Amino acid sequence: MKDFSRQPVVIQVSGLKKSFRVYNDKSHTLKERLIYWRRGKYAVHNVLRGIDLEVKKGETVALIGQNGSGKSTLLKILTGIMYPDAGTISIKGKVSSLLELGAGFHPDFSGRENIYNNASIFGLSKKEIDKRYDRIVAFSELAEFIDNPVRTYSSGMYMRLAFSVAINVDADVLLIDEILAVGDASFQKKCFDMIRLLKKQGVTIVLVTHDMGSVERICDRAVWLNEGVLHKQGKTREIVDEYLLDMAEKSSIIEQKEKEIGTEQSKAKELHQDHAPEAAPLAVSAENIPSRGDTVSAEAVGESAHAAASAAPEKDKPTEEPGYKLLEKDENGEKVRWGTGAVVLSDVEIRNSKNMPTGLIHSRDKMNIFLHFHVMKPIESLIFGIAVKNTNGDLCISTNSDIRRVEIPAYKVGAKGSMLISIEHCDLSKGSYTLDVAAHSMEGLPYDYQLGKYSFQVSTSYEDVGIFVPSISFQPSLEG
């Protein structure tokens, strides 16, 4: 990481505050104001609540945080689009901004005309724009459409033109808000390459984005805003990891509340059905329970077992009730936990390479999964399984102790213990994942199956596409 401590301060923000009035029922005309004079009640929403921030010359700083944390408002105040309620701002040098897609473009003007209009907003004279015109058009790759009205442009073409103008005004400070994801992959690469070039040239860049991969690739420092205050700032990797972990914990709390609400609704529905004589009981056919021949692994947890457990009886066909003691359903009535309860998975822990509980694992680091169990009834055999899925539902990891040829000792009733499943290198691509866990017999009888009740994030500095991120080396050589 480059040391900017000796660089001069380019952006100085002190005690910045900004609030908005949120009207419940606002009058739009003078007549409405006279007739409905009691209208106009509003609540004050404090978006920024005392921000102090310094950005040094040549730094690339990312503003991160949840929606509504004040990132875009801060950037608009830096640009001069908005004015603060309190506090001071000092920016040294020419400022160029990309806050909204094609801001300042007139839809009926051609691309050529909008280049001159938009560049003039940044303070360039006609002669200066003439010198840069060919460079702007070449970068945008819109020479074929440059004399067409921009209202005929796609959103990607709009963005190309706006970005091309903004980066070619030779600004000292570049402010970017959440638009680098627009456009195809080739143009996105050009944008990032240009930003890297501007960094080398000493341009100060402030970037607002939810793309943590972009933050880690191009930013020297991350500033985390939370509910209008500067929550934390520092090295990009450290702040991004803490932010992702915080988001994962909040998401887990929300999911748990939703599951609790769903469980309560499900219980209420079942109670109602119990009092309705015409209601047919939901049962699972015993023949649908997977056998060992079906390879009862985490795949059984994630696929066949789920299908077996959630299968509804066919009409007019008698079914057998397997007598599951453990039974939980989500808000859609789908089973998320079931089993006889002979062995109960009382707790599941995800720990990192330092054996610390976490919801964030770095790719290439060790991942430890602890399945804490309690033997409640006599059992003849015991197998532990796990399955990891991404947000698309793709099965990324699927295995169990039987497949891995691990012998589980015979436990007596009342025994408590834990099964440690260690993944030496968690070579998954960056993203969110869910963990399915299971304890079952050698024949596939489910003791305790739990689907999607646990989740974690994977962080990596690489942006490989796919599921698996192996260790790869590139070694160029010259021949001849």
C-alpha positions in Angstrom: 0.0 0.0 0.0 1.4 3.4 -1.0 2.2 5.8 1.8 0.2 9.1 1.4 1.1 10.5 4.8 3.4 13.2 3.2 1.0 14.1 0.5 -1.0 17.3 0.8 -4.7 17.2 1.7 -6.9 17.7 -1.4 -10.3 17.2 0.2 -11.1 18.4 3.7 -14.5 17.8 5.2 -15.2 19.1 8.8 -18.4 18.7 10.8 -20.5 18.0 7.7 -24.3 17.7 8.4 -27.2 17.3 6.0 -30.9 16.6 6.7 -34.0 16.3 4.5 -37.6 17.0 5.2 -39.8 14.0 4.6 -43.4 15.2 4.1 -46.4 13.0 5.0 -48.7 14.9 2.7 -47.3 17.8 0.9 -49.3 20.5 -0.9 -48.2 21.1 -4.5 -50.2 24.3 -5.4 -51.1 27.6 -3.7 -54.7 26.6 -3.7 -54.0 23.4 -1.9 -51.9 25.3 0.7 -54.8 27.7 1.4 -57.5 25.0 1.5 -55.5 22.3 3.3 -53.5 24.6 5.5 -52.9 21.9 8.0 -51.0 19.9 5.5 -47.3 20.1 5.3 -46.3 18.1 8.4 -42.9 16.6 8.0 -40.3 14.6 9.7 -36.6 15.6 9.6 -34.3 12.8 8.3 -30.7 13.4 9.3 -28.6 11.9 6.5 -25.2 13.1 7.5 -24.5 13.7 11.2 -21.1 15.3 11.5 -18.7 13.9 9.0 -14.9 14.6 9.3 -12.8 13.3 6.5 -9.5 14.0 4.8 -8.3 12.7 1.4 -4.7 13.1 0.4 -3.4 13.9 -3.1 -3.3 10.8 -5.3 -5.4 8.7 -3.0 -8.3 6.5 -4.2 -10.8 6.3 -1.4 -14.0 4.1 -1.4 -17.1 5.2 0.5 -18.9 2.0 1.5 -22.0 1.3 3.6 -25.6 0.2 3.4 -28.2 2.0 1.3 -29.2 5.1 3.1 -26.0 5.5 5.0 -25.2 8.9 3.3 -22.6 7.9 0.7 -24.2 9.5 -2.4 -25.3 12.6 -0.4 -21.7 13.2 0.7 -20.5 12.8 -2.9 -23.1 15.2 -4.2 -22.1 17.8 -1.5 -18.5 17.4 -2.6 -19.5 18.0 -6.2 -21.6 21.1 -5.3 -24.9 19.7 -6.4 -26.2 19.9 -2.8 -25.2 22.3 0.1 -24.7 21.1 3.6 -26.7 22.3 6.6 -23.6 22.7 8.6 -19.8 22.1 8.3 -17.1 23.1 5.9 -15.7 21.6 2.7 -12.4 22.4 1.0 -11.4 20.9 -2.4 -8.2 21.9 -4.1 -8.1 21.6 -7.9 -10.5 20.9 -10.8 -13.3 18.5 -10.0 -14.9 16.0 -12.4 -17.8 13.9 -11.4 -19.8 10.9 -12.5 -22.8 10.9 -10.1 -25.7 10.0 -12.3 -25.8 8.3 -15.7 -25.4 11.1 -18.3 -26.2 13.9 -15.9 -26.2 17.1 -18.0 -27.0 15.4 -21.3 -29.9 16.6 -23.3 -31.8 13.7 -24.8 -32.6 15.5 -28.1 -29.0 16.6 -28.7 -26.6 14.4 -30.6 -23.7 12.8 -28.9 -21.3 15.3 -30.4 -23.4 18.3 -29.1 -23.6 16.7 -25.6 -19.8 16.2 -25.5 -19.4 20.0 -25.9 -22.2 20.9 -23.5 -21.1 18.4 -20.8 -17.4 19.3 -21.1 -18.2 23.0 -20.8 -19.9 22.2 -17.4 -16.6 20.9 -16.2 -15.0 24.3 -17.1 -13.4 23.5 -20.5 -13.4 26.1 -23.3 -14.4 25.2 -26.9 -10.7 25.1 -27.9 -9.9 22.7 -25.0 -12.8 20.5 -26.0 -11.7 20.5 -29.7 -8.3 19.1 -28.6 -9.9 16.4 -26.6 -12.9 15.6 -28.9 -11.3 12.8 -30.9 -9.9 11.2 -27.7 -13.3 11.3 -26.1 -15.1 9.7 -29.1 -12.4 7.0 -29.5 -12.6 6.0 -25.8 -16.4 5.8 -25.9 -16.3 3.6 -29.1 -19.4 5.5 -30.4 -18.0 7.1 -33.5 -20.8 5.4 -35.6 -23.5 6.9 -33.4 -22.0 10.2 -32.4 -24.4 12.3 -34.5 -27.5 10.5 -33.3 -29.7 11.9 -30.5 -28.7 10.4 -27.2 -32.3 9.4 -26.5 -31.7 6.7 -29.0 -28.7 5.4 -27.0 -28.9 2.4 -24.7 -28.0 2.8 -21.1 -24.5 1.3 -21.8 -23.9 3.8 -24.6 -25.1 6.6 -22.4 -22.6 5.6 -19.7 -19.7 5.2 -22.2 -20.2 8.8 -23.4 -20.6 10.2 -19.9 -17.5 8.4 -18.6 -15.4 9.3 -21.6 -16.2 13.0 -21.1 -15.6 12.9 -17.3 -12.1 11.3 -17.5 -10.8 13.4 -20.3 -11.2 16.9 -18.7 -7.8 16.5 -17.0 -9.4 16.9 -13.5 -7.4 16.9 -10.3 -10.3 15.2 -8.4 -12.6 12.5 -9.8 -15.8 11.7 -8.0 -17.6 8.5 -9.0 -21.0 7.2 -7.8 -22.1 3.6 -8.5 -22.0 3.6 -12.3 -18.9 1.5 -13.2 -21.0 -1.7 -13.4 -22.9 -0.3 -16.4 -21.7 -1.5 -19.8 -20.2 -4.7 -21.1 -17.3 -6.5 -19.7 -14.8 -5.1 -22.2 -15.8 -1.5 -21.5 -15.8 -2.1 -17.7 -12.2 -3.3 -18.1 -11.3 -0.1 -20.0 -12.9 2.0 -17.2 -10.8 0.2 -14.6 -7.6 0.5 -16.7 -8.3 4.2 -17.1 -8.8 4.7 -13.4 -5.5 2.9 -12.7 -3.8 5.2 -15.2 -5.4 8.3 -13.5 -4.1 7.0 -10.2 -0.6 6.7 -11.6 -0.9 10.3 -12.8 -1.7 11.5 -9.3 -5.5 12.1 -9.7 -7.4 11.9 -6.4 -10.4 9.6 -6.7 -13.4 9.2 -4.4 -15.6 6.2 -5.3 -19.0 5.1 -4.0 -19.9 1.5 -4.8 -21.4 -1.7 -3.4 -19.0 -3.8 -5.5 -16.4 -4.9 -2.8 -14.3 -6.5 -5.5 -13.8 -3.1 -7.2 -13.0 -1.6 -3.9 -10.3 -4.1 -3.1 -8.8 -3.9 -6.6 -8.4 -0.1 -7.0 -8.8 1.6 -3.7 -6.1 2.6 -1.2 -8.4 3.2 1.7 -12.0 2.5 2.6 -14.4 4.7 4.6 -17.4 3.0 6.1 -20.4 5.2 6.6 -23.2 3.9 8.9 -26.4 5.8 9.5 -24.9 9.2 8.6 -21.7 8.9 10.7 -18.2 7.8 9.8 -18.2 4.4 11.4 -14.6 3.3 10.6 -11.9 3.9 8.0 -8.6 2.3 7.3 -6.9 -0.2 5.0 -9.2 -1.4 2.3 -9.0 -5.2 3.0 -9.6 -4.8 6.8 -12.5 -2.4 6.5 -14.2 -4.4 3.7 -13.8 -7.6 5.7 -15.4 -6.0 8.8 -18.2 -4.5 6.6 -19.0 -7.9 4.9 -19.0 -9.6 8.3 -21.4 -7.0 9.7 -23.7 -7.4 6.7 -23.6 -11.2 7.1 -24.5 -11.0 10.7 -27.4 -8.6 10.0 -28.6 -10.8 7.2 -28.4 -13.8 9.5 -30.5 -12.0 12.2 -33.1 -11.0 9.6 -33.2 -14.6 8.2 -33.6 -16.0 11.7 -36.5 -13.6 12.5 -38.2 -14.5 9.2 -37.8 -18.2 10.0 -39.2 -17.6 13.5 -42.2 -15.8 12.0 -42.6 -18.5 9.4 -42.4 -21.2 12.1 -45.1 -19.4 14.2 -47.3 -19.1 11.1 -46.7 -22.8 10.3 -47.6 -23.9 13.8 -50.7 -21.8 13.7 -51.6 -23.3 10.3 -51.0 -26.8 11.6 -53.1 -26.1 14.8 -55.9 -24.9 12.5 -55.6 -28.0 10.4 -55.7 -30.2 13.5 -59.1 -28.7 14.3 -60.4 -29.2 10.8 -61.7 -32.7 10.3 -61.6 -32.5 6.5 -57.9 -31.5 6.4 -55.6 -34.3 5.2 -52.4 -34.8 7.2 -49.0 -34.1 5.4 -47.0 -37.3 5.4 -43.8 -38.6 3.9 -43.5 -41.9 2.2 -41.0 -44.1 3.9 -39.8 -45.4 0.6 -38.6 -41.9 -0.2 -36.0 -42.0 2.6 -32.6 -42.2 0.8 -30.7 -45.4 1.3 -26.9 -45.9 1.4 -27.0 -47.0 -2.2 -28.1 -43.5 -3.1 -24.9 -42.1 -1.6 -26.3 -40.2 1.4 -23.8 -37.4 1.5 -24.4 -33.7 1.7 -25.8 -34.1 -1.7 -28.5 -36.1 0.0 -28.9 -33.2 2.4 -29.2 -30.7 -0.4 -31.0 -32.6 -3.1 -32.5 -36.1 -2.6 -33.2 -35.8 1.1 -34.8 -32.4 0.7 -37.0 -33.8 -2.1 -37.9 -36.8 0.1 -38.7 -34.8 3.2 -40.8 -32.2 1.4 -42.7 -34.6 -0.9 -46.4 -34.4 -0.5 -48.6 -37.5 -0.6 -50.4 -38.3 -3.9 -54.2 -38.0 -3.7 -56.0 -41.2 -2.7 -52.7 -42.9 -1.9 -52.0 -44.1 1.7 -48.7 -42.9 3.1 -46.6 -43.8 6.1 -45.7 -41.2 8.7 -42.0 -41.7 9.5 -42.5 -40.1 12.9 -40.0 -37.3 12.7 -39.4 -35.7 16.1 -37.5 -32.8 14.7 -39.5 -30.8 12.2 -39.2 -27.2 11.2 -40.6 -25.4 8.2 -40.0 -22.1 6.6 -42.6 -19.5 5.6 -43.3 -21.4 2.4 -44.0 -24.6 4.3 -40.8 -26.2 3.1 -38.9 -28.4 5.6 -35.7 -26.8 6.7 -35.1 -29.3 9.5 -36.3 -32.9 10.1 -35.2 -36.2 11.6 -36.0 -38.8 14.2 -34.1 -36.9 16.9 -32.0 -40.0 17.8 -29.0 -37.7 17.3 -29.4 -33.9 17.6 -27.1 -31.4 16.1 -27.4 -28.9 19.0 -25.1 -26.3 17.5 -23.0 -25.6 14.4 -19.9 -23.3 14.5 -17.8 -21.9 11.6 -14.3 -21.0 12.6 -11.3 -19.5 10.7 -7.7 -20.7 10.5 -7.1 -19.1 13.9 -10.0 -21.1 15.3 -12.0 -18.0 15.9 -15.8 -18.0 15.3 -16.5 -16.0 12.1 -19.0 -15.5 9.3 -16.2 -14.5 6.9 -13.7 -16.9 5.4 -10.8 -15.8 3.1 -10.3 -17.9 0.0 -7.2 -20.1 0.4 -7.6 -20.0 4.2 -8.6 -22.9 6.4 -12.3 -23.3 7.3 -13.3 -25.3 10.4 -16.9 -26.5 10.8 -17.9 -27.9 14.3 -21.0 -30.0 14.5 -21.9 -30.3 18.2 -24.1 -33.3 18.8 -26.1 -35.1 21.5 -27.0 -38.8 21.3 -30.6 -39.0 22.5 -31.6 -42.6 21.6 -29.7 -45.9 20.9 -28.2 -45.9 17.4 -26.3 -48.6 15.4 -24.4 -46.2 13.0 -23.7 -42.5 12.6 -22.6 -40.5 9.6 -22.1 -36.7 9.5 -22.5 -34.8 6.2 -22.2 -31.2 4.9 -23.2 -29.3 1.8 -22.3 -25.8 0.7 -24.4 -23.9 -1.8 -24.0 -20.5 -3.4 -26.8 -17.9 -3.8 -27.8 -19.6 -7.1 -28.4 -22.8 -5.4 -25.4 -24.5 -7.0 -23.9 -27.3 -5.0 -20.3 -26.3 -4.4 -19.2 -28.8 -1.8 -21.0 -32.1 -1.0 -19.5 -34.8 1.2 -19.9 -36.9 4.4 -17.8 -39.0 6.8 -18.8 -42.3 5.0 -17.6 -41.0 1.6 -14.4 -39.8 3.2 -14.0 -43.3 4.8 -14.0 -41.9 8.4 -15.2 -44.4 11.0 -17.5 -42.9 13.6 -17.3 -44.7 17.0 -20.4 -46.2 18.6 -21.8 -43.6 21.0 -24.0 -44.5 23.9 -27.2 -42.7 24.8 -26.5 -39.4 26.5 -23.1 -39.0 24.9 -22.2 -35.4 23.8 -19.5 -34.5 21.4 -18.5 -32.5 18.3 -17.4 -33.5 14.8 -14.7 -31.2 13.4 -14.8 -30.9 9.6 -11.8 -29.0 8.3 -11.4 -27.6 4.8 -7.7 -26.9 4.5 -8.2 -24.4 1.7 -11.6 -22.8 1.1 -11.0 -22.3 -2.6 -14.4 -20.8 -3.3 -15.0 -17.6 -5.3 -16.1 -14.4 -3.5 -19.8 -14.4 -2.4 -22.4 -15.6 0.0 -22.9 -19.3 0.8 -25.3 -21.5 2.8 -24.3 -24.5 4.8 -26.4 -27.6 5.1 -25.6 -30.2 7.9 -26.8 -33.7 8.6 -26.5 -36.6 10.9 -28.0 -39.9 9.7 -27.6 -43.6 9.8 -25.6 -45.8 7.4 -28.9 -46.7 5.8 -29.8 -43.1 5.3 -32.3 -42.7 8.2 -32.2 -39.0 9.1 -31.4 -38.2 12.7 -31.1 -34.5 12.2 -31.1 -32.8 8.8 -30.8 -29.0 8.6 -31.0 -27.1 5.3 -29.7 -23.5 4.8 -29.9 -22.6 8.5 -26.2 -21.4 8.5 -24.5 -19.0 6.2 -21.0 -17.4 5.6 -19.2 -15.1 3.3 -16.1 -15.8 1.3 -13.7 -13.0 0.5 -10.9 -13.0 -2.1 -8.7 -10.4 -3.8 -9.2 -12.2 -7.1 -12.2 -11.8 -9.4 -12.2 -15.3 -11.0 -15.5 -16.3 -12.6 -17.0 -19.6 -11.4 -17.2 -21.5 -8.2 -13.7 -22.8 -7.6 -10.7 -20.5 -7.2 -7.6 -22.7 -7.4 -4.0 -21.7 -6.8 -2.7 -20.6 -10.2 0.6 -19.2 -11.3 1.5 -17.3 -14.5 5.1 -17.6 -15.7 5.9 -15.7 -18.9 9.0 -16.6 -20.9 10.7 -15.5 -24.2 11.5 -17.9 -27.0 13.9 -17.5 -29.8 
